[in-house]
Amino acid sequence: MAGTVIGQGIIIEGEITSDEAVVVAGTVRGKLSAEGPVTIESGGLVEADIGATSVAVSGTVTGNVNASDRVDLLTGGRLVGDVKASRFTIADGAVFKGNVDMDV
């Protein structure tokens, strides 16, 4: 279970910092930093730079993503921005526009 859940219908503008996992089903605008994994659920919208151990995207992200481990762009997910991670997967049916730096 995630430590922090931003539910559907919730809009957060500003900077979020968490020392645990974060799940976004609502909207985040600004900056999102987590010491655990970040999951953007289908229907979730993030217009922010994300920093985390790992990031899984089923929703929409507009911003740069920096993960110490991996980034997974899942089916139906959309990511517009640069990715920096040691591993990056793009599932069939996902949309990606940006640059990838895997030299971590």
N, C-alpha and C positions, 0 to 999 in steps of 0.2 A: 504494500500500500504506500502511496506517495505521502511524503511529509507535508507538502503544500499542494492544494488543488485550487486552481482558479477556474471556477465553474462557468457553464454557459450563462450568458447574460451579464457576466461581470466584465467591466472595463477598468483596467488599471493603467494609469499614465504616470511615468516616473521611473525610478530605479528600484529593481527588486534584487535583493541579495539573500541567498538561502544557504544554510549549511547542510541541507538534505535534498531529497528528490523533489522535483517540481513537475506538476502536470497542468497543462494549459488547455482548457476546453473553451475558454472565453477569449478576451482580447487583451493584449499587453502592448503598450507603446512606450518606448524609452530604452531601457537596458535591463537585461536579465542575466544574473550571475548565480550559479549554483555549484556547490562542492559535490553534489551528486548528479544523477542523470536528469535530463530535461526531456519531457515528452509533450509534443504538440499534437493533440488529438484531432481527428477529423472534425472540421467545423471550428477549430481553434485558429486564431489569427495573432501573429506576433509581428509587430513592426518595430523591431529592436535588434540590437546586437546581442548575441547569446554567447556566454562562456560557461562551460560545464565539463564534467568528465565525459559524458556521452550525450548525444542529442538524437532523438527519433522524431521524424516529422511525418505526420499523416495529414496535417492541416496546411496552413499557409504561413511562410516566414519570409519577410522582407527585411534583410539585414545580414550582417556578417556573422558567421558561426565559427567559434573556436572551441574545439573539444580536445581534451588531453588524451582521450582514447579513440572514440569513433563517432561518426555521424551516419545515420541511416535515413535515407529519403525513401519513405514507404509508398506503396501504391496509393495514388490519389493525392499524395503530398506535393507541395509546390514550394520551392526555395529560390529566391532571387537575392543573390549576395555571394560573397566569397566564403569559402570553407577552408579552415585550417584544422587538420586532424591526421592522425597516423593511419586511420582507415576510413573509407568513405564508400558507401554502397548506394546505388540508385536502382530502385525496383522498377519493373516494367509498369508503365502507366503513370510514373512520377514526372514532374517537370522541374528542370534545373537550369538557371541562367546565372553564370558567374565563373569565378576562377577557383581552382583547387590547389592548395599547398599541402603536400603530404610529407614534407621534410620537417617532422616534429621531433 
